[in-house]
Amino acid sequence: MLLSTIPLTKTRTSYETTGRRLQALITAPGVQKVQAVTVSRLEHETAEDWERLIDEISETAGVMVEFLEGGAVRIGWRQYCEA
């Protein structure tokens, strides 16, 4: 009996996909110039994963997290924090 070789794909968790989305936003060239970005949780992202990521980001040295109206969050670093 021959077994087919089906590649196994890893399903990403909400935490991983949310983290990748935030990473892409933060590392965008335009955002790097101003050193701040405002982000909001998307409907398909769990509140628990969102809060965990924002907490982890806020614990990073040199990073400021500001909670805005409507659940948005402004993440700033370096010169933005010093302004």
Backbone torsions as a table, in degrees:
resi	resn	phi	psi	omega
1	MET	NA	127.7	179.4
2	LEU	-96.0	135.6	176.3
3	LEU	-97.0	132.8	177.1
4	SER	-73.7	148.1	179.0
5	THR	-98.5	95.3	178.3
6	ILE	-99.5	120.7	179.6
7	PRO	-63.6	134.5	177.5
8	LEU	-83.5	128.3	177.2
9	THR	-107.3	136.4	179.8
10	LYS	-85.8	125.9	176.2
11	THR	-80.2	127.4	-179.6
12	ARG	-81.8	144.1	177.7
13	THR	-81.9	167.2	175.9
14	SER	-59.0	-39.2	178.7
15	TYR	-59.9	-45.7	-178.7
16	GLU	-67.0	-45.0	-178.4
17	THR	-68.5	-38.3	177.3
18	THR	-65.8	-42.4	177.6
19	GLY	-60.9	-42.0	178.5
20	ARG	-65.7	-38.4	179.0
21	ARG	-64.5	-46.6	179.4
22	LEU	-64.3	-39.7	178.3
23	GLN	-60.4	-43.5	179.6
24	ALA	-63.9	-40.7	178.5
25	LEU	-64.9	-44.6	-176.7
26	ILE	-67.8	-34.6	-176.7
27	THR	-90.3	1.0	178.1
28	ALA	-61.6	138.2	-176.7
29	PRO	-53.8	-42.2	180.0
30	GLY	-65.2	-37.1	178.5
31	VAL	-70.0	-37.5	179.1
32	GLN	-62.5	-31.8	179.2
33	LYS	-67.1	-42.2	-178.1
34	VAL	-91.4	-13.8	176.8
35	GLN	58.2	37.3	175.6
36	ALA	-161.5	149.6	178.0
37	VAL	-148.3	144.1	175.6
38	THR	-106.5	128.1	-176.1
39	VAL	-130.4	156.6	176.1
40	SER	-136.2	152.6	177.0
41	ARG	-72.5	136.2	176.4
42	LEU	-85.4	157.1	-175.6
43	GLU	-55.2	-38.4	-176.1
44	HIS	-81.3	-5.9	179.2
45	GLU	-90.5	132.3	-177.2
46	THR	-72.3	147.1	179.4
47	ALA	-62.2	-36.8	-179.1
48	GLU	-64.5	-45.6	179.4
49	ASP	-66.7	-38.8	178.8
50	TRP	-61.1	-49.5	-179.6
51	GLU	-62.1	-40.3	178.6
52	ARG	-61.6	-45.6	179.6
53	LEU	-64.3	-45.3	-179.6
54	ILE	-63.8	-40.3	176.6
55	ASP	-61.0	-45.0	-179.7
56	GLU	-64.2	-40.4	178.4
57	ILE	-64.5	-42.0	-177.5
58	SER	-66.4	-22.2	178.9
59	GLU	-83.3	-4.5	-179.7
60	THR	-77.4	130.2	179.3
61	ALA	-60.0	134.8	177.4
62	GLY	83.8	5.9	-179.3
63	VAL	-114.8	136.5	177.1
64	MET	-114.8	132.9	176.1
65	VAL	-116.2	125.6	-179.6
66	GLU	-120.1	124.5	-179.9
67	PHE	-86.5	126.8	-176.4
68	LEU	-109.0	171.8	177.8
69	GLU	-62.7	149.9	176.2
70	GLY	76.8	10.1	177.4
71	GLY	88.6	-1.2	178.1
72	ALA	-72.3	157.2	-179.2
73	VAL	-133.4	132.2	174.6
74	ARG	-102.1	124.6	178.7
75	ILE	-110.4	123.8	-179.6
76	GLY	-132.2	160.1	-179.8
77	TRP	-152.3	163.5	179.0
78	ARG	49.0	-118.0	-173.7
79	GLN	-59.3	-33.7	179.6
80	TYR	-60.9	-42.7	-179.6
81	CYS	-67.5	-29.9	-177.5
82	GLU	-82.8	-16.6	-176.2
83	ALA	-73.0	NA	NA
